[in-house]
């Protein structure tokens, strides 16, 4: 499910259904939208690519709804060509953008 504006409680419920209170998300840091609720980050990444996002702008992570903790871990983040040789988002600048979008749309 692609989220373009502040998610409703019903939308958040749908996003969190698969992992019982945890939402896997993929954020487009340039378009300031996200996709979530998929079984794998690649599912949400695909939805955003079909919607017009660029691969270089998509970063994966997750949100624990109980603790409000945001994480930055996803296989889609493995990008040596973008100076990110880890499953975690290494760039502080990208993490800040990721956080801001997740907070604006989901919290």
ABEGO torsion letter per residue (X at the ends): XBBABBBBAAAAAAAAAAAGGBBBBBBBAAAGBBBBGBABAAAAAAAAAAAGBBAAABBBBBBBAAAGBBBABBAAABBAAAGBABABBABAAAAAAAAAAAAAAAX
